């Protein structure tokens, strides 16, 4: 439950054997454009990363969002009150003693990460196709001051922010790395782009576990309700 008493729906995928070696906290795209825990990159992370990289994967719906997992209460708030959602999920991560939490925001989720993710216990963040729609320069400056690592995957043909402009905007953060995704688009559709994203996430959190093997043949994780 959030500080303003909203109830969030979510799910955690865990390795079947042993404790996780790190944690991915997924911040989904804009719900008005179909974003939720069902967004394909995050479903694939939950299916594959516990088994192949030993990572816990936490997915949840921001307030007012419905997915196959259910509906979180509350209303969409343009990346403002969604910060309370993220705070509640990070408190859950601490209670569950999930290690080394790393935010992975996609589209709208990147605005939430940049505005509200510079806080303990966050280790760092990976941003996928950030539009910087609700992010202000002060938010970028806070990340710069924090020195938390930040990597940004920017598709060559993104609908909102392309690599050259991304490099200009993120120049305010010395530790930020802007990484071009040649041929990519905002939705990262296709096995090639899914693989780029998943390998990058694993490489940020547990480099020794990547790149992912090609011979994985199905889920090997347990699940818990957030």
Residue pairs with C-beta under 8 A, 6 or more apart in sequence:
1 7
1 8
1 88
2 8
2 63
2 74
2 84
2 85
2 87
2 88
3 84
3 87
3 88
4 74
4 81
4 84
6 63
6 72
6 73
6 74
6 84
6 85
7 72
7 73
8 60
8 61
8 62
8 63
8 72
8 73
8 85
8 88
8 89
8 226
9 37
9 60
9 61
9 67
9 69
9 70
9 71
9 72
9 226
10 37
10 58
10 59
10 60
10 61
10 69
10 89
10 225
10 226
11 37
11 46
11 58
11 59
11 60
11 69
11 223
11 224
11 225
11 226
12 56
12 57
12 58
12 59
12 96
12 98
12 223
12 224
12 225
12 226
13 46
13 47
13 49
13 50
13 56
13 57
13 59
13 221
13 222
13 223
14 20
14 50
14 56
14 221
14 222
14 223
14 224
15 50
15 51
15 54
15 55
15 56
15 220
15 221
15 222
16 50
16 51
16 220
16 221
16 222
18 54
19 99
20 50
20 54
20 55
20 56
20 98
20 99
21 53
21 54
21 55
21 99
21 100
21 205
21 206
21 209
22 53
22 54
22 55
22 56
22 99
22 100
22 101
22 102
22 205
22 206
23 55
23 56
23 57
23 58
23 93
23 98
23 99
23 100
23 101
23 102
23 205
24 45
24 49
24 55
24 56
24 57
24 58
24 101
24 102
24 104
24 201
24 205
25 58
25 86
25 89
25 90
25 93
25 101
25 102
25 103
25 104
25 122
26 37
26 42
26 45
26 46
26 57
26 58
26 59
26 60
26 104
26 106
26 109
27 62
27 86
27 103
27 104
27 105
27 106
27 108
27 109
27 110
27 112
27 113
27 117
28 35
28 36
28 37
28 39
28 42
28 59
28 61
28 62
28 65
28 106
28 108
28 109
29 35
29 39
29 106
29 107
29 108
29 109
30 107
30 108
31 61
31 62
31 64
31 65
31 66
31 76
31 108
32 76
33 107
35 65
35 106
35 107
35 108
35 109
36 61
36 65
36 66
36 67
37 43
37 59
37 60
37 61
37 67
37 68
37 69
38 67
38 68
38 69
39 106
40 187
40 188
40 189
40 194
41 106
41 128
41 188
41 194
41 197
41 198
42 57
42 59
42 104
42 106
43 59
44 194
44 198
45 57
45 104
45 198
45 201
46 57
46 59
46 221
47 219
47 221
48 198
48 212
48 216
49 55
49 57
49 198
49 201
49 202
50 56
50 57
50 220
50 221
50 222
51 216
51 219
51 220
51 221
52 202
52 209
52 212
52 213
52 216
53 202
53 205
53 206
53 209
53 210
53 212
54 206
54 209
55 202
55 205
55 206
55 209
56 98
56 99
58 89
58 92
58 93
58 98
58 101
58 226
59 69
60 72
60 85
60 89
60 226
61 67
61 69
61 70
61 71
61 72
62 72
62 76
62 82
62 85
62 112
63 72
63 73
63 74
63 75
63 76
63 77
63 81
63 82
63 84
63 85
64 71
64 72
64 73
64 74
64 75
64 76
65 71
65 72
65 76
66 72
72 85
74 81
78 134
79 108
79 111
79 112
79 115
79 116
79 133
79 134
79 135
80 115
80 134
82 112
82 116
83 112
83 115
83 116
85 112
86 112
86 113
86 116
86 117
87 116
87 119
89 226
90 101
90 119
90 121
90 122
92 226
93 101
93 121
94 121
100 123
100 205
101 121
101 122
101 123
102 122
102 123
102 124
102 125
102 126
102 201
102 204
102 205
103 113
103 117
103 122
103 124
103 125
103 126
104 125
104 126
104 128
104 201
105 111
105 112
105 113
105 114
105 117
105 125
105 126
105 127
105 128
105 130
106 127
106 128
106 129
107 128
107 129
107 130
107 131
107 160
107 186
108 131
108 133
109 128
110 127
110 128
110 129
110 130
110 131
110 132
110 135
111 130
111 131
111 132
111 133
111 134
111 135
113 125
113 127
114 125
114 127
114 130
114 132
114 135
114 139
114 140
114 143
115 134
115 135
115 136
115 139
117 125
118 142
118 143
118 146
118 148
122 148
123 148
123 149
123 205
124 148
124 149
124 150
124 151
124 204
125 148
125 149
125 150
125 151
126 150
126 151
126 152
126 153
126 200
126 201
126 204
127 150
127 151
127 152
127 153
128 153
128 188
128 197
129 153
129 154
129 155
129 158
129 160
129 161
129 186
129 188
130 152
130 154
130 160
130 161
130 166
131 160
131 161
132 160
132 161
132 169
133 160
137 172
140 169
140 170
140 172
140 173
141 172
141 173
143 150
143 173
143 176
144 172
144 173
144 174
144 175
147 175
148 175
149 175
149 204
150 170
150 173
150 175
150 176
150 177
151 176
151 177
151 179
151 200
151 204
152 166
152 170
152 176
152 177
152 178
152 179
153 179
153 181
153 184
153 196
153 197
153 200
154 161
154 162
154 163
154 166
154 178
154 179
154 180
154 181
155 162
155 181
155 183
155 184
155 185
155 186
155 188
155 193
156 162
156 163
156 180
156 181
156 182
156 183
156 184
157 183
157 184
157 185
158 184
158 185
158 186
159 185
159 186
160 186
161 169
163 178
163 180
166 178
167 178
170 176
170 178
179 200
181 188
181 193
181 196
184 193
184 196
188 194
188 196
188 197
195 212
198 212
199 210
199 211
199 212
202 209
202 210
202 211
202 212
203 210
203 211
